[in-house]
Amino acid sequence: MSSAVTPPDGDVANELRELRLEVQALRAQLARRTAETEEYRRRLVASRNQAERLATQLKALRGSSSWTITRPLRMRRRKALNNGWT
């Protein structure tokens, strides 16, 4: 028997060409999606860092002496707003 490879006929060659184009398009799509995913990950990390900074600032604010001193005023205002006062 001969082990020579025979060239594909026209239909098979066309299908092979179409499949190669499809693979190429899928690889390009995968590259775009990978880039998008990395951008979303970067944004997520930045958002988490910002949330941590804001939580730290809020904790510092609530622990400050001015926050403690003005607590009765905030409570009174909140009670007035709840009772319909302005």
N, C-alpha and C positions, 0 to 999 in steps of 0.2 A: 504494500500500500504506500501511497505517496503521502507525505506529511506537509505538502505545500498548501499554503492558505489561499483559498480562492477569493477573489474580490467579491464583495457583496453586490447583489443585483441592484437595480435602480431603486426599487421600493424600500429595500432594507437600508440602502445607503442614505436615502432621504429620511427615513425614520431615525437612523443613527445620528444624522446631522441635527434633526429637530431635538432629539434627546440631549445632545451635547449643548445646544443653545439653551434648552430648559435648565440644565444643570448650571450653566454659566449665569443665567438669570437668577436662579435660586441662591447661588453663592453671593451674588451682588446684594440680593435682598437680605441674606443672612448678615452680611457685613454692615448694611444699614441698620438692621435691628440691633446688632451688637453695639454699634456706636450709640444708638438711642438708649439702650439699656445702661451703658456706662454713664451717659449724661444724667439719666434719672438717678443712678446710684450716687453720682457726685452731688446732685441737688438734695438727695435724701440726707447725705452726710452733713451738708451745709445747714439744712433745716434742723437737724438734730443738735448740731453745735449751737445754733442760734437759740433753740429752745432751752438748752442747758444754761447759756449765758443769761437769758431772761429769767429763768427760774432762780438763778443765783442772785440776780439783781432784786427780784421780788422778795426773796428771803431776807436780803440785807435791808430792804426798805421796811419790811414788817418787823424787823428786829431793831429798828432805829428808835431813838428816844422820841423823836417828833411823831412817829407813828403811834407810840404808846401814849403820849400826851394828848394827841388829838382823837383818841378812840372815843371818848364820851361825845364829842361833837359829831363824829360819823354815826354813832349809834342814834343820837337824837335826830339827826337829819334823816336817817333811814326810817326811823319810826314815824316821823312827820310825813314822809313821802308815802309810806304804807297806809297812813290814815287819811290821805287825800289832801294834806296841807301842801302849800308851796312856799 
